[in-house]
Amino acid sequence: MPIRTAFHIFAPMGIFGGLAFAGIFYAAAEYEHMSGWKWALASVAVSLTIRGLFPLSFIFVLPAQFGLFCILAWMNIRAKKERETERAKAAEEDRLRRQERARLSREQASTTDSDAREAARAAREEAELRERQERVRRAREAREREEREQAERNKQG
């Protein structure tokens, strides 16, 4: 005599068991920062598929749910590795950007220093030029004075 599963005593247990697994998967996926509803629906789909293939055998649901959990764990490990790779890449890019900024700052500072040195050198050269011109002017004036004095002595004497 065939037993109708809708009125069977274990039928509600299959529904509650499937929902319990769905709740477990939802919580585990959300804890691991994954999409909880997607995993909960996958758990319900696995439960319904196994119940459809093997009616009245809850024991086959457990390995299927364990397999789904293994897939969840594998996906989580893979996602963590991808995030770690992205973090390392971002950290490397940030380090390179900071090095470039430091290099540009050093170059700008050395350019500023060299500009200041160039301005100081130009000021020194200008001061030396004025000093030379002043010495030449004094020497000319002294020579002209001596020539006038010599010319005056020649006239007198």
C-alpha positions as CSV (number, residue, x, y, z in Angstrom):
1,M,0.0,0.0,0.0
2,P,1.6,3.2,-1.1
3,I,2.1,5.9,1.5
4,R,1.2,9.4,0.4
5,T,4.1,11.7,1.4
6,A,1.8,14.7,1.9
7,F,0.0,13.0,4.7
8,H,2.9,11.0,6.0
9,I,4.1,11.7,9.5
10,F,7.7,12.5,8.3
11,A,6.6,14.9,5.6
12,P,6.6,18.0,7.9
13,M,10.0,16.9,9.1
14,G,11.4,17.0,5.6
15,I,10.0,20.5,5.1
16,F,11.3,21.7,8.5
17,G,14.6,20.0,7.9
18,G,15.0,21.7,4.5
19,L,14.2,25.0,6.1
20,A,16.6,24.4,8.9
21,F,19.4,23.6,6.5
22,A,18.4,26.8,4.5
23,G,18.7,28.8,7.7
24,I,22.1,27.3,8.6
25,F,23.4,28.1,5.1
26,Y,21.9,31.6,5.2
27,A,23.6,32.3,8.6
28,A,27.0,30.8,7.5
29,A,27.0,32.7,4.2
30,E,26.1,36.0,5.8
31,Y,28.8,35.4,8.5
32,E,31.4,34.9,5.7
33,H,30.2,38.1,3.9
34,M,28.6,36.1,1.1
35,S,25.1,36.3,-0.3
36,G,23.0,34.4,2.2
37,W,19.8,34.1,0.2
38,K,21.6,32.5,-2.7
39,W,23.0,29.8,-0.4
40,A,19.7,29.3,1.4
41,L,17.9,28.8,-1.9
42,A,20.6,26.4,-3.0
43,S,20.1,24.4,0.2
44,V,16.3,24.3,-0.4
45,A,16.9,23.2,-4.0
46,V,19.2,20.4,-2.9
47,S,16.7,19.3,-0.3
48,L,13.8,19.3,-2.8
49,T,15.9,17.5,-5.4
50,I,17.0,14.8,-3.0
51,R,13.5,14.4,-1.7
52,G,12.1,14.2,-5.2
53,L,14.7,11.5,-6.2
54,F,14.6,9.5,-3.0
55,P,11.3,10.0,-1.3
56,L,11.1,9.1,2.4
57,S,14.9,9.0,2.8
58,F,16.2,11.9,4.9
59,I,19.6,10.2,5.1
60,F,20.5,11.2,1.6
61,V,19.8,14.8,2.3
62,L,22.6,15.0,4.8
63,P,25.5,14.1,2.4
64,A,24.0,16.4,-0.2
65,Q,23.9,19.3,2.3
66,F,27.4,18.4,3.4
67,G,28.5,18.6,-0.2
68,L,26.8,22.0,-0.6
69,F,28.6,23.1,2.6
70,C,31.9,22.0,1.2
71,I,31.2,24.1,-1.9
72,L,30.3,27.0,0.3
73,A,33.6,26.6,2.2
74,W,35.6,26.3,-1.1
75,M,33.9,29.4,-2.5
76,N,34.6,31.3,0.7
77,I,38.3,30.3,0.7
78,R,38.6,31.3,-3.0
79,A,36.9,34.7,-2.3
80,K,39.2,35.3,0.7
81,K,42.3,34.6,-1.5
82,E,41.0,37.0,-4.2
83,R,40.4,39.7,-1.6
84,E,43.9,39.1,-0.2
85,T,45.3,39.3,-3.6
86,E,43.4,42.5,-4.3
87,R,44.5,44.0,-1.0
88,A,48.2,43.1,-1.7
89,K,47.9,44.6,-5.2
90,A,46.3,47.8,-3.8
91,A,48.9,48.0,-1.1
92,E,51.7,47.7,-3.7
93,E,50.1,50.3,-5.9
94,D,49.7,52.6,-2.9
95,R,53.4,52.0,-1.9
96,L,54.5,52.8,-5.5
97,R,52.3,56.0,-5.5
98,R,53.8,57.1,-2.2
99,Q,57.4,56.4,-3.5
100,E,56.6,58.4,-6.6
101,R,55.3,61.4,-4.6
102,A,58.4,61.2,-2.3
103,R,60.7,61.2,-5.3
104,L,58.8,64.2,-6.9
105,S,59.0,66.0,-3.6
106,R,62.8,65.4,-3.4
107,E,63.2,66.5,-7.0
108,Q,61.2,69.6,-6.3
109,A,63.1,70.4,-3.1
110,S,66.4,69.9,-4.9
111,T,65.1,72.1,-7.8
112,T,64.1,74.7,-5.2
113,D,67.5,74.4,-3.5
114,S,69.3,74.6,-6.8
115,D,67.3,77.7,-7.7
116,A,68.2,79.3,-4.4
117,R,71.9,78.4,-5.0
118,E,71.7,79.8,-8.5
119,A,70.2,83.0,-7.2
120,A,72.9,83.3,-4.5
121,R,75.6,82.7,-7.0
122,A,74.2,85.3,-9.3
123,A,74.0,87.8,-6.4
124,R,77.6,87.0,-5.5
125,E,78.8,87.5,-9.1
126,E,76.9,90.8,-9.3
127,A,78.5,92.0,-6.0
128,E,81.9,91.0,-7.3
129,L,81.3,92.8,-10.6
130,R,80.2,96.0,-8.7
131,E,83.3,95.7,-6.5
132,R,85.6,95.4,-9.5
133,Q,84.0,98.3,-11.2
134,E,84.4,100.4,-8.1
135,R,88.1,99.4,-7.8
136,V,88.6,100.3,-11.5
137,R,86.8,103.6,-11.0
138,R,89.0,104.5,-7.9
139,A,92.1,103.4,-9.8
140,R,91.2,105.6,-12.8
141,E,90.4,108.5,-10.5
142,A,93.7,108.1,-8.7
143,R,95.6,107.9,-12.0
144,E,93.8,111.0,-13.3
145,R,94.5,112.8,-10.1
146,E,98.2,111.8,-10.4
147,E,98.3,113.0,-14.0
148,R,96.7,116.3,-13.1
149,E,99.2,116.8,-10.3
150,Q,102.0,115.8,-12.7
151,A,100.7,118.2,-15.3
152,E,100.5,121.0,-12.7
153,R,104.0,120.4,-11.5
154,N,105.2,120.4,-15.1
155,K,103.5,123.7,-15.6
156,Q,105.1,125.2,-12.5
157,G,108.3,123.8,-12.9
